[in-house]
């Protein structure tokens, strides 16, 4: 396994650990770590496929970099709903609120 790919898997596991530990007390930050884990999963696969991901948190955009017909493309695209947790629920709006976390996927 490439060192970069292995590195993504290492920090993915750390994000999953953080998400689990924070779920009960700080769900907003738990959701961020869940999004980060999904993003790193996609970036690990892109790395393994020699596809440069670039910067950004939009999981759907990252998955779209995979070639059509890739064995995991459709399954990974399902994770795109997590993209909203990268920033939307972590920073206050101009009105001062951070918004309510969705209780289920739309």
MINU-937384 format. One record per residue (C-alpha): x, y, z; residue in one letter. Coordinates in steps of 0.05 Angstrom, whole numbers. Layout:
! MINU-937384
R,X,Y,Z,A
...
END
This chain:
! MINU-937384
R,0,0,0,X
R,25,69,-17,X
R,47,111,44,X
R,-3,166,26,X
R,-60,116,22,X
R,-40,84,88,X
R,-36,153,119,X
R,-108,168,98,X
R,-131,103,130,X
R,-94,120,195,X
R,-126,188,203,X
R,-193,160,180,X
R,-191,112,239,X
R,-174,169,286,X
R,-233,210,260,X
R,-280,150,270,X
R,-254,142,341,X
R,-267,216,355,X
R,-336,212,323,X
R,-356,154,368,X
R,-329,186,431,X
R,-362,253,418,X
R,-430,228,395,X
R,-467,233,461,X
R,-438,298,487,X
R,-419,339,426,X
R,-457,313,366,X
R,-440,374,323,X
R,-366,358,328,X
R,-379,283,322,X
R,-414,297,256,X
R,-353,336,232,X
R,-307,277,247,X
R,-355,229,212,X
R,-352,273,150,X
R,-277,276,155,X
R,-273,200,159,X
R,-315,193,96,X
R,-274,245,60,X
R,-210,210,78,X
R,-238,143,56,X
R,-252,172,-13,X
R,-184,206,-15,X
R,-150,141,4,X
R,-184,106,-54,X
R,-165,162,-101,X
R,-94,158,-77,X
R,-92,83,-89,X
R,-118,96,-160,X
R,-65,151,-172,X
R,-118,205,-178,X
R,-100,272,-147,X
R,-158,295,-102,X
R,-136,366,-89,X
R,-166,406,-32,X
R,-239,408,-13,X
R,-291,374,29,X
R,-344,358,-23,X
R,-348,283,-23,X
R,-390,280,-86,X
R,-339,321,-124,X
R,-283,275,-100,X
R,-321,212,-118,X
R,-335,240,-187,X
R,-260,238,-200,X
R,-264,162,-202,X
R,-274,134,-272,X
R,-343,111,-292,X
R,-351,38,-277,X
R,-305,39,-217,X
R,-326,-16,-170,X
R,-338,30,-110,X
R,-361,95,-144,X
R,-436,86,-132,X
R,-427,63,-60,X
R,-380,121,-44,X
R,-427,172,-76,X
R,-479,154,-24,X
R,-433,187,28,X
R,-440,256,-5,X
R,-495,276,43,X
R,-441,279,97,X
R,-407,337,61,X
R,-453,387,96,X
R,-420,370,163,X
R,-352,396,140,X
R,-370,468,154,X
R,-445,483,157,X
R,-457,460,228,X
R,-390,482,256,X
R,-391,557,243,X
R,-443,608,264,X
R,-485,643,213,X
R,-489,718,209,X
R,-548,714,256,X
R,-503,678,307,X
R,-532,608,306,X
R,-499,545,282,X
R,-562,512,257,X
R,-592,448,281,X
R,-561,383,261,X
R,-606,341,218,X
R,-632,280,255,X
R,-633,237,193,X
R,-611,239,121,X
R,-657,274,72,X
END
